């Protein structure tokens, strides 16, 4: 049986997230411009999960990492991100904590405000 620390009770999932999906459009020069469009509102629990190092432009940025526990949704994937007010979280991986299929854990990194598209 899984511990309660892995599965927050439904009442603990009081943080409001908006699922943002990428939309890519041609930029007219052979590339694409990516922007994110708001999708459905999801309710989840946010828990710290350390720090993540990401190479960026010849340097390494250290970003806060978190686990977001949500009710199971089949359409979540790492191309999407979650928004909570002014904060944005890039989804790096989506896992199921058990075989029941009730919950999903999104392993996310908080994006710096100036680096958002």
Secondary structure, DSSP 8 states (H G I E B T S, - for coil): ---TTTS--GGG--EEEEEEEEEEEE-SSSSEEEEEEEEEEEEEEEEEEEEEEEEETTEEEEEEEEEEEEE--TT--TT-EEEETTEEEEEEEEE-SSTT-SEEEEEEEE--GGG--
